Amino acid sequence: QVQLVESGGGLVQPGGSLRLSCAASGGTFSSDAVGWFRQAPGKERELVAAIRWNRGMVYYAGSVKGRFAISRDNAKNTMYLQMNSLKPDDTAVYYCNNEPPTLRWGQGTQVTVSS
């Protein structure tokens, strides 16, 4: 079964940057689209960015557009999320998965934006 491992989170001040990574072991991501999701305390998990493997088409939620950038490395079966100009509202646990989600969720990586 595919295991997803997210990494790269941490505590950062407002305006700072982080780069998240997601590796899939025991299998591969979907041949179509994959995405980054986040779940803030007391809120539902939401899709923040998605990318199609082959055509490179991307989607960003309005709240992160212009600040986040999703990318993928097919050869490494890995995807990334570059997060710039972080805001306190970006505080959440970040997850990766196929889009729509079809794999078992990983542990996620905590991102905390605070001064």
Backbone torsions as a table, in degrees:
resi	resn	phi	psi	omega
1	GLN	NA	141.6	-178.2
2	VAL	-68.2	132.0	176.1
3	GLN	-112.4	129.2	179.3
4	LEU	-101.9	133.0	179.8
5	VAL	-128.4	112.3	177.8
6	GLU	-96.5	147.3	179.3
7	SER	-153.0	168.4	174.9
8	GLY	104.4	-4.6	179.3
9	GLY	-72.8	177.3	178.7
10	GLY	163.9	-169.4	178.0
11	LEU	-98.4	128.6	-178.3
12	VAL	-140.9	149.5	178.2
13	GLN	-78.1	154.9	175.3
14	PRO	-52.9	136.1	-177.1
15	GLY	91.9	-9.1	-178.9
16	GLY	-81.9	-177.2	-176.4
17	SER	-132.3	152.8	172.5
18	LEU	-144.8	153.2	173.5
19	ARG	-123.4	116.7	179.0
20	LEU	-92.7	147.2	176.2
21	SER	-125.4	151.6	177.6
22	CYS	-140.2	121.0	178.4
23	ALA	-113.8	142.5	177.2
24	ALA	-111.2	125.0	177.7
25	SER	-118.8	154.0	-179.1
26	GLY	76.7	11.9	-179.0
27	GLY	165.7	-165.0	-177.1
28	THR	-129.7	161.1	172.0
29	PHE	-68.2	168.7	175.4
30	SER	-56.9	148.2	177.0
31	SER	-76.6	-4.9	-178.2
32	ASP	-104.9	-98.3	-173.5
33	ALA	-114.7	149.6	174.5
34	VAL	-132.5	161.6	-177.0
35	GLY	-152.4	165.4	170.7
36	TRP	-106.6	137.2	-179.4
37	PHE	-125.4	162.2	174.9
38	ARG	-145.7	153.3	177.7
39	GLN	-136.2	115.4	177.5
40	ALA	-90.0	157.0	179.8
41	PRO	-54.3	128.2	177.5
42	GLY	78.2	4.9	-178.6
43	LYS	-121.6	162.0	176.4
44	GLU	-78.1	156.3	176.3
45	ARG	-67.2	138.3	-177.9
46	GLU	-131.8	151.4	175.5
47	LEU	-81.4	128.9	178.5
48	VAL	-109.0	-28.7	180.0
49	ALA	-158.4	147.2	178.1
50	ALA	-145.4	153.9	179.2
51	ILE	-144.9	140.2	175.0
52	ARG	-89.0	133.3	-173.6
53	TRP	-57.7	-51.8	-168.3
54	ASN	-86.0	-37.8	-174.6
55	ARG	-97.1	-6.9	177.3
56	GLY	68.4	11.9	178.7
57	MET	-69.2	139.4	-177.3
58	VAL	-125.2	154.9	175.1
59	TYR	-132.0	139.6	174.0
60	TYR	-131.9	138.4	171.8
61	ALA	-64.7	149.5	-177.0
62	GLY	-57.0	-32.3	-176.0
63	SER	-71.9	-15.8	-177.5
64	VAL	-119.5	-6.3	-176.7
65	LYS	-59.0	132.7	-179.4
66	GLY	88.9	-10.9	-179.7
67	ARG	-117.0	-31.6	-178.6
68	PHE	-107.1	152.0	176.3
69	ALA	-140.2	124.2	178.8
70	ILE	-98.3	144.0	177.3
71	SER	-150.0	168.2	179.8
72	ARG	-146.4	153.9	176.5
73	ASP	-121.6	100.6	-176.3
74	ASN	-59.9	-40.4	-175.7
75	ALA	-64.1	-32.9	-178.4
76	LYS	-97.1	-1.8	-177.8
77	ASN	53.2	46.0	-174.2
78	THR	-134.8	147.6	174.9
79	MET	-130.2	160.7	-173.6
80	TYR	-135.6	158.6	171.8
81	LEU	-137.7	108.8	175.4
82	GLN	-86.7	122.8	-177.1
83	MET	-118.4	118.0	179.7
84	ASN	-117.9	164.2	178.1
85	SER	48.6	49.4	-175.0
86	LEU	-65.8	146.0	-179.2
87	LYS	-121.6	158.4	177.5
88	PRO	-55.8	-31.6	179.1
89	ASP	-67.6	-12.7	176.9
90	ASP	-81.8	-6.8	178.9
91	THR	-60.9	123.6	-176.3
92	ALA	-178.9	171.6	167.2
93	VAL	-92.0	128.3	-176.2
94	TYR	-104.0	135.5	-177.8
95	TYR	-128.4	156.4	172.0
96	CYS	-119.1	158.2	178.6
97	ASN	-174.6	174.3	169.0
98	ASN	-66.8	162.9	176.4
99	GLU	-128.9	110.9	2.2
100	PRO	-70.1	158.9	-175.4
101	PRO	-65.2	127.5	178.7
102	THR	-130.7	-9.0	-177.9
103	LEU	-101.0	160.8	175.0
104	ARG	-65.2	135.1	-179.1
105	TRP	-66.9	142.0	173.7
106	GLY	-81.0	-169.8	-179.6
107	GLN	-76.7	-20.2	-177.3
108	GLY	78.4	172.3	177.6
109	THR	-132.7	131.3	-175.2
110	GLN	-80.0	129.5	172.9
111	VAL	-117.7	123.5	179.1
112	THR	-124.3	122.0	180.0
113	VAL	-111.3	111.4	-175.2
114	SER	-159.6	147.1	175.9
115	SER	-92.9	NA	NA
